[in-house]
Amino acid sequence: MATAAGTIWVIAETNADGTLAKSSAEVATLARTLAEAAKASAVGIVVAADPKAAAHELAGYVPRVVAIAEPAADGNAWAQVAAQRVAPILASEAPAAVLTGAGPDGRDVAGTLAALLERPVLVNATAVAWDGGPSVEMSAFGGKLITTSAFADGEWGIVTVRPNVVTAEKASAAGKVEARKADGELELPVIKIVDRIEEAAAALPIEEARIIVAGGRGIGGEEGFKLVGEIADALGGAVGATRAAVDSGWIPYAQQIGQTGKIVKPQLYLALGISGAIQHKVGMQTAGTIIGVNRDPDAPIAEFADLVVIGDLFEVGKALLAELGSRG
């Protein structure tokens, strides 16, 4: 089925159970928004051993989805397999842009496509607008500089989008799914997955949490994070941390938020003992409400938080726990 020139393509990722990855729903929402601005169309691609579930989920966000059943995607590194199945489709079209997530698989599929198709890549987008082509905002130098980049005139390329910078929103009507068979043999070596190791993490992933209670250098150590965890449990939220706390060994890297960690978008972000340096800010600045607790009234977090409590975080934290307990 031919596709009109100027299409914005989304290369979707799947979870281990075959469902659509949350980041892909976000990227698909962005692609649909850009397509509306460009007066173009948005199309998703799912490559998996059984793409049916993820493809129908993706069709909730874009008008059309191409589902490619590829047995080699099961038990092997997904990105290299997916890129080889997607590349011929993109080569035969005239895309306006190709979007994918900026996670490990998204980065790998973007890099492989860049090599196969000899196309440029803009990475770790924190925002994308349409200005005759994708105008990509990126954070550089540890978040101290925000840059805006675009592809050269007449060029199309690949953009990787960081998680949680877009809110996933379904379209008003579900799109159509087009099943395609994988054509030809895979030419690149298939990388077999020999083992999977799941990292022990909080019951609630911070990327999906509606409430996050985060601790920084001011927490003082692992004991301090017990208080953070108690408050998070009382609020039904997850525990986050700054890089300083992770580097000190007080909490696992899986909970790190910021430029070199995860980008989160909770409804409430409670920052305990966090100064609010730009490297951390870029990971949580889109939270609905930001509350900081810090002894220093001149801490950078006071410049962008919705509310700042000046005081000892342990005294404030214990008082908060007592109040939450009294409310049952």
Secondary structure as GFF3:
##gff-version 3
##sequence-region A 1 328
A	DSSP	beta_strand	8	11	.	.	.	ID=ss1
A	DSSP	alpha_helix	22	38	.	.	.	ID=ss2
A	DSSP	beta_strand	42	48	.	.	.	ID=ss3
A	DSSP	alpha_helix	52	58	.	.	.	ID=ss4
A	DSSP	beta_strand	64	69	.	.	.	ID=ss5
A	DSSP	three_ten_helix	71	73	.	.	.	ID=ss6
A	DSSP	alpha_helix	78	92	.	.	.	ID=ss7
A	DSSP	beta_strand	97	101	.	.	.	ID=ss8
A	DSSP	alpha_helix	104	117	.	.	.	ID=ss9
A	DSSP	beta_strand	121	130	.	.	.	ID=ss10
A	DSSP	beta_strand	134	140	.	.	.	ID=ss11
A	DSSP	beta_strand	145	149	.	.	.	ID=ss12
A	DSSP	beta_strand	158	161	.	.	.	ID=ss13
A	DSSP	beta_strand	176	181	.	.	.	ID=ss14
A	DSSP	beta_strand	211	215	.	.	.	ID=ss15
A	DSSP	three_ten_helix	217	219	.	.	.	ID=ss16
A	DSSP	alpha_helix	222	235	.	.	.	ID=ss17
A	DSSP	beta_strand	238	241	.	.	.	ID=ss18
A	DSSP	alpha_helix	243	247	.	.	.	ID=ss19
A	DSSP	three_ten_helix	253	255	.	.	.	ID=ss20
A	DSSP	beta_strand	268	272	.	.	.	ID=ss21
A	DSSP	alpha_helix	278	281	.	.	.	ID=ss22
A	DSSP	beta_strand	289	294	.	.	.	ID=ss23
A	DSSP	three_ten_helix	300	303	.	.	.	ID=ss24
A	DSSP	beta_strand	307	310	.	.	.	ID=ss25
A	DSSP	alpha_helix	313	326	.	.	.	ID=ss26
###
